Every structure is written in structure tokens, then in C-alpha cells.
Amino acid sequence: MIALLLYLLVGVGLLVFLWLLARRKGAPVEGCGRQFVEARQALRTLQEGLLPDNLIQRIFDRDDFRYVMASSPADIAELFLQERRRISLMWVRRVRCEVRNLMQFHLDYSRLHAKLSLLTEIRLGLDFAVLLLACRALRILLYLRGPYGARAVVGVMTAAAGRVCAASEKSLAFLNPPALGSFRRDSAGDGAAI
């Protein structure tokens, strides 16, 4: 009797699971241009606005802190440290937000348009996981130790973000405008451009 009850529960569970899978909506192929543009914008924001080496070095540079500590009163040094912590937390929050946008794009749309191998998708998933965990760890470290006690986590985070950006760039390559040099080669011999 108990075995029959167990089999019935497993059967009902499988039916519910299949029903949920059947109701799940796939990513629409038409009308997803906005998502591609948002993903491209998130990629640009990461590459050009949040991940340049000079910005990261500037936010987490100890030289500024040493200078302020050596040449300013204690209350100004404390204010500097609070502001630098606030800036670094805002930076982590923005990186996490843009990474989540790219992750959502890859979950929903990239497999429809990009020819990614299974190994590449697994690596990308691991990079997203490492990146989100590094963001969490960095936020905790910033609260506990301040912006100058988390350089190793910043390095891990930027390396994983670089790999995610490279894979996202491949997925979004079709959005890049074509090179104009190819049109010039196809133009007529008399100098008229097509």
C-alpha cells in the first residue's frame, strides 16, 4: 500500500513537472530588439565605463588614502574613507546590475542567435556565478574592511567580468556596424561609391 502511494506521488510530481515545462514560455524571436540593444548598452557600460583599469586603480588606490591620512586632520580622513567606501559600493552595485542584465540576455536570447558551444556556455555560466559571488564578497569586504582591504577580490571580479564581456561581445557581434572599407572595394572603378 505504501509503495503504491509512493508511486502515485512520484507520478503526480512528474505530471506537474511536465505541465510546468509545457507552460513555460520560450524567448520570443520577434520583437526582442530592445533586449539586444539593452544587452549591448550593458556591455558598453561595463567595458568603457566601469571596468577600465585606470578607473579601478583610482577607486581602490592606497596612495590617495596615505596622502589624506598624512596631511589632513582625522575627521577629514574619516570623511574621505567614508566617501571612498560609498563610491566603491556604488561601483560594485553598478557592475552587478550590468552583469545581471548581460546574464539575463544570455539566458533568454543568446542561444537563439549565437552559436555557442556547450563548453563555452558552461564556462560563461561559471563566470557569471563567480562574478556574482565576487560582487557579494566585495560588498561584504567593503562594509567590513573598507575599500582598501579588498584588492584581491577586485582582481577576481574584473578578470571574470572581462571574460563575460568577451563572450557577450561575440554574442552581440551582429549589432556592430559593418566596416565601410568593404563598400569602397566594391565601388565602381570611376570613383563612384555604392
C-alpha positions in Angstrom: 0.0 0.0 0.0 2.8 2.4 0.9 4.7 1.6 -2.3 1.5 2.3 -4.4 1.1 5.6 -2.6 4.8 6.5 -3.3 4.4 5.6 -7.0 1.3 7.7 -7.2 3.1 10.7 -5.6 6.0 10.4 -8.0 3.7 10.1 -10.9 1.7 13.2 -9.9 5.0 15.0 -9.3 6.2 14.1 -12.8 2.9 15.2 -14.3 3.1 18.6 -12.5 6.7 19.0 -13.7 5.8 18.2 -17.3 2.8 20.6 -17.1 5.1 23.4 -15.8 7.6 22.7 -18.6 4.8 22.8 -21.2 3.5 26.2 -19.9 7.0 27.8 -19.8 7.3 30.5 -22.4 10.4 30.5 -24.5 12.1 33.6 -25.6 10.2 35.3 -28.4 12.2 35.6 -31.6 10.3 38.6 -32.9 10.3 41.8 -31.1 13.4 41.2 -29.0 15.4 44.0 -30.5 15.1 46.1 -27.3 16.7 43.3 -25.3 19.6 43.2 -27.7 20.1 46.9 -27.5 19.9 46.8 -23.7 22.5 44.0 -23.6 24.7 46.0 -25.9 24.4 49.0 -23.7 25.2 47.0 -20.6 28.3 45.6 -22.4 29.4 49.1 -23.4 28.8 50.4 -19.8 30.9 47.6 -18.4 33.7 47.9 -20.9 34.0 51.6 -21.2 32.5 53.0 -18.1 33.0 50.6 -15.2 35.9 48.2 -16.0 38.8 50.4 -17.4 42.0 49.7 -15.4 42.6 53.4 -14.7 39.1 53.8 -13.0 39.5 50.6 -10.9 43.0 51.7 -9.8 41.8 55.1 -9.0 38.9 53.9 -6.8 41.0 51.3 -4.9 44.3 53.2 -4.9 46.0 53.3 -1.4 48.1 56.4 -2.4 45.2 58.7 -2.0 44.4 57.3 1.4 48.0 57.6 2.5 48.2 61.2 1.4 44.9 62.2 3.1 46.0 60.4 6.3 49.3 62.1 6.3 48.3 65.6 5.5 44.7 66.0 6.9 43.0 66.1 10.3 41.4 62.9 11.5 37.9 64.0 10.8 38.7 64.8 7.1 40.5 61.4 6.8 37.4 59.7 8.2 35.2 61.6 5.8 37.5 60.6 2.9 37.3 57.0 3.9 33.5 57.1 4.1 33.2 58.7 0.7 35.6 56.3 -0.9 33.6 53.4 0.6 30.4 54.8 -0.7 31.9 55.3 -4.2 33.3 51.7 -4.2 30.0 50.3 -3.1 28.2 52.2 -5.9 30.7 50.9 -8.4 30.1 47.3 -7.2 26.3 47.8 -7.4 26.5 49.1 -11.0 28.8 46.3 -12.1 26.4 43.8 -10.6 23.4 45.4 -12.2 25.0 45.4 -15.7 26.3 41.8 -15.2 22.8 40.7 -14.3 21.5 42.4 -17.5 24.0 40.5 -19.6 23.2 37.3 -17.7 19.5 37.7 -18.4 20.3 38.3 -22.1 22.4 35.2 -22.3 19.7 33.1 -20.5 16.9 34.4 -22.8 18.2 35.2 -26.2 21.8 34.4 -27.0 21.3 30.7 -27.6 18.8 31.7 -30.3 21.2 33.8 -32.2 24.8 32.9 -31.2 26.4 29.7 -32.0 28.0 29.0 -28.6 29.3 25.5 -27.8 28.2 23.7 -24.7 31.6 24.1 -23.2 31.5 27.9 -23.8 28.1 28.1 -22.3 29.3 26.2 -19.2 32.3 28.5 -18.9 30.1 31.5 -19.3 27.7 30.3 -16.6 30.6 29.7 -14.2 32.0 33.1 -15.0 28.6 34.7 -14.2 28.4 32.7 -11.0 32.0 33.7 -10.0 31.2 37.3 -10.9 28.0 37.5 -8.8 29.7 35.8 -5.9 32.7 38.2 -6.2 30.3 41.1 -6.1 28.7 39.8 -2.9 32.0 39.1 -1.3 33.3 42.5 -2.3 30.3 44.3 -0.8 30.8 42.4 2.4 34.5 43.2 2.5 33.8 46.9 1.7 31.5 47.1 4.7 33.9 45.3 7.0 37.3 46.4 5.8 36.8 49.4 3.6 37.8 50.0 0.0 41.5 49.2 0.6 41.1 45.8 2.1 39.6 44.0 -1.0 42.1 44.3 -3.8 42.3 40.5 -4.4 38.5 40.2 -4.8 38.5 43.2 -7.1 41.1 41.4 -9.3 39.0 38.2 -9.4 35.9 40.3 -10.2 37.5 42.2 -13.0 39.0 39.1 -14.6 35.7 37.3 -14.6 33.9 40.4 -15.9 36.5 40.6 -18.7 35.7 37.0 -19.7 31.9 37.7 -19.6 32.4 40.8 -21.7 34.4 38.9 -24.3 31.7 36.2 -24.6 28.9 38.8 -24.7 30.8 40.7 -27.4 30.8 37.5 -29.6 27.1 37.0 -29.0 26.3 40.7 -29.9 28.8 40.9 -32.8 26.0 41.2 -35.3 24.9 44.5 -33.8 28.2 46.1 -34.8 28.0 48.2 -37.9 29.9 46.8 -40.9 33.2 48.3 -41.9 32.9 50.9 -44.6 36.1 49.7 -46.2 34.3 46.7 -47.7 31.9 49.0 -49.5 34.8 51.0 -51.0 36.4 47.9 -52.5 33.1 47.1 -54.2 32.6 50.6 -55.7 32.9 51.2 -59.3 36.3 52.0 -60.9 35.4 55.6 -61.8 35.3 56.6 -58.1 31.5 56.4 -57.6 30.7 54.7 -54.3 27.8 52.4 -53.9 
